[in-house]
């Protein structure tokens, strides 16, 4: 039982670290997807916009 009490704080910190890193990675993935959507929308609107220059 002494071993469990000695290892429990380290195991708890390891679990917290894994959860924190998982959260960061998921947030990064969502941010990249949102940025890709914005770039695609801008590209689509730029392609469909009429040009005002000489023909």
DSSP file (Angstrom, degrees, kcal/mol; ACC not computed):
  #  RESIDUE AA STRUCTURE BP1 BP2  ACC     N-H-->O    O-->H-N    N-H-->O    O-->H-N    TCO  KAPPA ALPHA  PHI   PSI    X-CA   Y-CA   Z-CA
    1    1 A X     >        0   0    0      0, 0.0     4,-2.0     0, 0.0     5,-0.2   0.000 360.0 360.0 360.0 -29.2    0.0    0.0    0.0
    2    2 A X  H  >  +     0   0    0      1,-0.2     4,-1.7     2,-0.2     5,-0.1   0.868 360.0  54.1 -65.1 -34.9    2.9    2.3    0.6
    3    3 A X  H  > S+     0   0    0      2,-0.2     4,-2.2     1,-0.2    -1,-0.2   0.896 106.5  51.2 -66.1 -39.4    4.0    1.9   -3.0
    4    4 A X  H  > S+     0   0    0      1,-0.2     4,-2.0     2,-0.2    -1,-0.2   0.922 110.0  49.2 -63.6 -43.7    0.6    3.0   -4.2
    5    5 A X  H  X S+     0   0    0     -4,-2.0     4,-0.5     1,-0.2    -1,-0.2   0.827 113.0  48.4 -65.1 -31.4    0.7    6.1   -2.0
    6    6 A X  H  < S+     0   0    0     -4,-1.7     4,-0.4    -5,-0.2    -1,-0.2   0.847 117.8  39.2 -77.2 -34.0    4.1    6.9   -3.3
    7    7 A X  H  X S+     0   0    0     -4,-2.2     4,-2.5     1,-0.2     5,-0.2   0.676  95.7  81.2 -90.7 -18.7    3.2    6.5   -7.0
    8    8 A X  H  X S+     0   0    0     -4,-2.0     4,-2.6     1,-0.2     5,-0.2   0.890  90.1  50.2 -59.9 -44.8   -0.3    8.0   -6.9
    9    9 A X  H  X S+     0   0    0     -4,-0.5     4,-2.2     1,-0.2    -1,-0.2   0.917 113.9  46.0 -61.2 -40.9    0.8   11.7   -7.1
   10   10 A X  H  > S+     0   0    0     -4,-0.4     4,-2.2     2,-0.2    -2,-0.2   0.909 113.5  48.6 -67.2 -41.1    3.1   11.0  -10.1
   11   11 A X  H  X S+     0   0    0     -4,-2.5     4,-2.2     2,-0.2    -2,-0.2   0.894 110.7  51.8 -65.4 -39.0    0.3    8.9  -11.8
   12   12 A X  H  X S+     0   0    0     -4,-2.6     4,-2.4    -5,-0.2    -2,-0.2   0.914 110.3  47.7 -63.6 -42.8   -2.2   11.7  -11.2
   13   13 A X  H  X S+     0   0    0     -4,-2.2     4,-2.5     2,-0.2    -1,-0.2   0.873 109.7  53.8 -65.9 -36.2    0.2   14.3  -12.7
   14   14 A X  H  X S+     0   0    0     -4,-2.2     4,-2.4     2,-0.2    -2,-0.2   0.913 109.6  47.7 -63.9 -42.1    0.7   12.0  -15.7
   15   15 A X  H  X S+     0   0    0     -4,-2.2     4,-2.4     2,-0.2    -2,-0.2   0.923 112.2  49.2 -64.9 -44.2   -3.0   11.8  -16.3
   16   16 A X  H  X S+     0   0    0     -4,-2.4     4,-2.4     1,-0.2    -2,-0.2   0.901 110.9  50.8 -61.0 -40.7   -3.4   15.5  -16.0
   17   17 A X  H  X S+     0   0    0     -4,-2.5     4,-2.7     2,-0.2     5,-0.2   0.923 110.4  48.7 -63.1 -45.0   -0.6   16.1  -18.4
   18   18 A X  H  X S+     0   0    0     -4,-2.4     4,-2.4     1,-0.2    -2,-0.2   0.921 112.9  47.8 -62.3 -43.9   -2.1   13.7  -21.0
   19   19 A X  H  X S+     0   0    0     -4,-2.4     4,-2.2     2,-0.2    -1,-0.2   0.896 112.4  49.4 -64.5 -40.0   -5.5   15.4  -20.7
   20   20 A X  H  X S+     0   0    0     -4,-2.4     4,-2.3     2,-0.2    -2,-0.2   0.932 112.8  46.1 -64.3 -46.6   -3.9   18.8  -21.0
   21   21 A X  H  X S+     0   0    0     -4,-2.7     4,-2.6     1,-0.2    -2,-0.2   0.889 111.6  52.3 -64.9 -38.8   -1.9   17.8  -24.1
   22   22 A X  H  X S+     0   0    0     -4,-2.4     4,-2.3    -5,-0.2    -1,-0.2   0.915 110.1  49.0 -62.0 -42.8   -5.0   16.2  -25.6
   23   23 A X  H  X S+     0   0    0     -4,-2.2     4,-2.3     2,-0.2    -2,-0.2   0.912 111.6  48.7 -63.2 -43.5   -7.0   19.4  -25.1
   24   24 A X  H  X S+     0   0    0     -4,-2.3     4,-2.3     1,-0.2    -2,-0.2   0.919 112.0  48.5 -63.4 -44.3   -4.3   21.5  -26.7
   25   25 A X  H  X S+     0   0    0     -4,-2.6     4,-2.2     1,-0.2    -2,-0.2   0.889 111.7  48.9 -65.7 -39.5   -4.0   19.2  -29.7
   26   26 A X  H  X S+     0   0    0     -4,-2.3     4,-2.3     2,-0.2    -1,-0.2   0.903 111.1  50.3 -66.2 -40.3   -7.8   19.1  -30.2
   27   27 A X  H  X S+     0   0    0     -4,-2.3     4,-2.4     1,-0.2    -2,-0.2   0.901 110.5  50.1 -64.2 -39.9   -8.0   22.9  -30.0
   28   28 A X  H  X S+     0   0    0     -4,-2.3     4,-2.5     2,-0.2    -1,-0.2   0.906 109.9  50.6 -64.4 -40.9   -5.2   23.3  -32.5
   29   29 A X  H  X S+     0   0    0     -4,-2.2     4,-2.0     1,-0.2    -2,-0.2   0.908 111.6  47.5 -63.6 -41.8   -7.0   20.9  -34.9
   30   30 A X  H  X S+     0   0    0     -4,-2.3     4,-2.3     2,-0.2    -1,-0.2   0.895 111.9  50.5 -66.3 -39.2  -10.2   22.9  -34.6
   31   31 A X  H  X S+     0   0    0     -4,-2.4     4,-2.4     2,-0.2    -2,-0.2   0.908 110.3  49.2 -65.8 -41.5   -8.4   26.2  -35.2
   32   32 A X  H  X S+     0   0    0     -4,-2.5     4,-2.2     2,-0.2    -1,-0.2   0.892 111.1  50.3 -64.6 -38.8   -6.6   24.8  -38.3
   33   33 A X  H  X S+     0   0    0     -4,-2.0     4,-2.1     2,-0.2    -2,-0.2   0.911 111.2  48.4 -65.6 -41.6   -9.9   23.6  -39.7
   34   34 A X  H  X S+     0   0    0     -4,-2.3     4,-2.2     2,-0.2    -2,-0.2   0.904 111.4  50.0 -64.8 -41.0  -11.6   27.0  -39.1
   35   35 A X  H  X S+     0   0    0     -4,-2.4     4,-2.6     1,-0.2    -2,-0.2   0.890 109.5  51.4 -64.9 -38.7   -8.7   28.8  -40.7
   36   36 A X  H  X S+     0   0    0     -4,-2.2     4,-2.4     2,-0.2    -1,-0.2   0.890 109.1  51.0 -65.2 -38.6   -8.9   26.4  -43.7
   37   37 A X  H  X S+     0   0    0     -4,-2.1     4,-2.4     2,-0.2    -2,-0.2   0.921 110.7  48.6 -63.5 -43.1  -12.6   27.2  -44.0
   38   38 A X  H  X S+     0   0    0     -4,-2.2     4,-2.6     2,-0.2     5,-0.2   0.924 111.8  49.0 -63.2 -44.8  -12.0   30.9  -43.9
   39   39 A X  H  X S+     0   0    0     -4,-2.6     4,-2.5     1,-0.2    -1,-0.2   0.907 111.7  49.4 -61.9 -40.7   -9.2   30.6  -46.6
   40   40 A X  H  X S+     0   0    0     -4,-2.4     4,-2.4     2,-0.2    -1,-0.2   0.897 111.5  48.9 -65.4 -39.9  -11.6   28.5  -48.8
   41   41 A X  H  X S+     0   0    0     -4,-2.4     4,-2.4     2,-0.2    -2,-0.2   0.913 112.8  47.6 -65.9 -41.7  -14.4   31.1  -48.4
   42   42 A X  H  X S+     0   0    0     -4,-2.6     4,-2.3     2,-0.2    -2,-0.2   0.909 112.6  49.0 -64.7 -41.5  -12.0   34.0  -49.3
   43   43 A X  H  X S+     0   0    0     -4,-2.5     4,-1.9    -5,-0.2    -2,-0.2   0.908 112.3  48.4 -64.9 -41.3  -10.7   32.1  -52.2
   44   44 A X  H  X S+     0   0    0     -4,-2.4     4,-1.6     1,-0.2    -2,-0.2   0.894 113.2  47.0 -66.6 -39.7  -14.2   31.3  -53.5
   45   45 A X  H  X S+     0   0    0     -4,-2.4     4,-1.0     1,-0.2    -1,-0.2   0.855 111.5  51.5 -71.6 -32.6  -15.3   34.9  -53.1
   46   46 A X  H  < S+     0   0    0     -4,-2.3    -2,-0.2     1,-0.2    -1,-0.2   0.862 110.6  48.9 -70.0 -35.1  -12.2   36.2  -54.8
   47   47 A X  H  < S+     0   0    0     -4,-1.9    -2,-0.2     1,-0.2    -1,-0.2   0.829 115.1  43.5 -73.1 -31.3  -12.8   33.9  -57.7
   48   48 A X  H  < S+     0   0    0     -4,-1.6     2,-0.2    -5,-0.2    -1,-0.2   0.599  91.3 101.8 -90.9 -10.7  -16.4   34.8  -58.1
   49   49 A X  S  < S-     0   0    0     -4,-1.0     2,-0.1    -5,-0.1    -3,-0.0  -0.515  78.3-115.8 -74.4 138.3  -15.9   38.6  -57.7
   50   50 A X        -     0   0    0     -2,-0.2     2,-0.4     1,-0.1    -1,-0.1  -0.441  26.5-123.1 -71.2 147.2  -15.9   40.6  -60.9
   51   51 A X        -     0   0    0     -2,-0.1    -1,-0.1     1,-0.1     4,-0.0  -0.735  12.3-158.5 -92.0 141.0  -12.7   42.3  -61.8
   52   52 A X        +     0   0    0     -2,-0.4    -1,-0.1     2,-0.0     3,-0.1   0.362  60.2 103.5 -97.9   3.5  -12.8   46.1  -62.4
   53   53 A X  S    S-     0   0    0      1,-0.2    -2,-0.1     2,-0.0     2,-0.1  -0.186  85.9 -71.0 -80.8 176.0   -9.6   46.2  -64.5
   54   54 A X              0   0    0      1,-0.1    -1,-0.2    -2,-0.0    -2,-0.0  -0.375 360.0 360.0 -66.8 145.8   -9.4   46.6  -68.3
   55   55 A X              0   0    0     -3,-0.1    -1,-0.1    -2,-0.1    -2,-0.0   0.436 360.0 360.0 -91.4 360.0  -10.5   43.6  -70.3
